[in-house]
């Protein structure tokens, strides 16, 4: 029984690592103009020349690509542009989740600051409590990664420290399970 538990625990850790790596992976580039690639690369000069892209889908993908790569400066500029929705989901994930997965405090701060001018539907508390396609919140993801700065930023913004993920775990449970005692404190 102990061996089985160890195998299941190892499998669970591998699955969790896979979720984080998939979330921080690049947003697929299929834009003919190169606007999403410019956002991903952090090339603000090129992005300014190409913006706005022809489709709302490319605008959304720009935001996700910049967040996934932790391009805070580009993300800040994108979120100032009309028609940008920093809370739009892509593949079950918000730009905030991508910024957390990239462990970019600057990108997380940009998105949270944008909530002042573009409040998410249902309010910031609801957006911070939203579950991604793997059943976790942004705070759970930050706890899984042990990122103290992002955890503090999310809690200050109003993230629910008692929120439960799809498995019934709180961010504290996740941090402790991943060996991030400092993040759990």
N, C-alpha and C positions, 0 to 999 in steps of 0.2 A: 504493500500500500504506500509506503514512504517513497519507493522508487517511482511509482505511478504519479504521486503528487509532485515529485521533483521534475518529471518529464513534462507534466502539464504546466507547471510553473515556468519552466524553460520555454515551452511552446508559447505561453502567454506573453513572456518578455519579448520573444522574437516577433510575435504578431504586433505588439505595441511598438517596437522599434520600426517595423514596417509601416505602421500607420503614420508615424512621425516623418519618416523619410518620404513617403508618398505625398504628404501634405506640403513638404518643403520643396518637392520636385518642381521643376519648371512647368509653367502653364504652356500647353502646346502652342507653337507658333504656326499659324496658317494665314497670316495677314500679308497680302501682296505688297502693301506699302512699307512694311517693316516697322510699324509703329509699336507693336507689342514687343518686338525684339529690342527696340530702343529703350522701352520701359524696363525690360528685363536686364539689359546691360547697364542701366543707370546713365544712359547718354541723354541728358536733359537738352542739350543743344539740338540734337537730331530730333528728339521727341517734339520739341517746340515747333520745328519746321513741319512736321508731319501731322500735328494735332489740329483739329479733331479728326479722328479717323472716320471713314465713311459710315460705319455701322455702330450701333449702340453695343453690340456684342464685342467689338474690338475695344471700345472704351472700357467695358467691364474687364476684359482680359488684360488690358494695360494695368489696371489697378491691382488685379490678382498677381500678375507677373512681378510688378514692383514690390508688392508685399512679400511674395515668396522668396525673393532675393534680398529682402531687407534693405531696399533702396529708399531710405527715408526721405532724402532730398527730392527725389523724383516723385515719390508718393505724395509728399506735401504739395508739390506743384499740381499733380493730377487731381487731388481732392479739392483744389481751388477752382477747377474748371467746371463750367456749367454741365449738367447732365451726368456728373460722376456720382455713383451711389456706392459709398464705402461699405455698405452692408449687403450688397447683392451676392448671392451664393453662386458658386461655380463648382460643379461636381460635389455638391453637398458640403462645401466649405466656404467660409467668409474670408475676406481679406484679413480680418483680425486674426483668424485662426492661422492663416498662412504667415502673417507677421510673427505670431508667437512661435510657430514651428521654425522660423528662420532665426529665432532668438535675437531679433533686432528690436531693442528697446525703443529706438528712434521711430521705427515704423509703427510699433504699437502706439506710441504717443501721438503720432500723426493721425492715426485712425480715431483714437479716443478724442482728440481735440476737434476733429471734424464733426463729432456728434453735437457740438455746440451750434454749428451752423446748419448741419443736415442731420437732424435727429432721426434715428432709425424708427421704422414703424413699430409701434408698441412701446417705444422708449428705450433708453440705454440699458436699463436693468434687464429688460427682456432680451435684448441683443447679447448682453454679456452672459445670460443664462441659456442661450440657445445651444442646442446640441448639434454637433456636426454629423456627418454620415456614419461615423464610428461610435456615436453616442457619448461624446465628451464635450465639455465646455472649454473655452479658452483658458480658464484658470486650471482646469484639470491638465490640459496640455502643458502649461507652464510648470505645474507641479511635477509632471512626468519628466520634464527636462531639467528640473531643479534650478530654474532661472529666477533667482531672488528678486532681481530688479523688475522683471515683468510681472511676477506675482504681486509685488508691492503696488505697481502701477494699476493692475487690474482690480485689486482690492480697494485702492483709493477711488477708482472710478465707480465702484459699487458692485463689483462681482460678488456673488453669493458664495461665501466660504463653505457653506453647508450644502451646496448643490450636489445632487447625486448624478453620477453618470449612468449609462445603460446597465452597468453591472452593480449599481447600488453603492459605489464607492464615492467618498468625498475627495476633494483635492488633497486633504491631509492624508487620507488613506493611500492615495496614489503616490504622493511624495515619499512617504515612509516605505511603501512597497518597492520603490525604485532606489532606496538607499539615500534619499536626499533629506536627511534629518535636519540640516540647516534650513532648507526651504520650508520644511514642515513647522519650524519653530516660529 
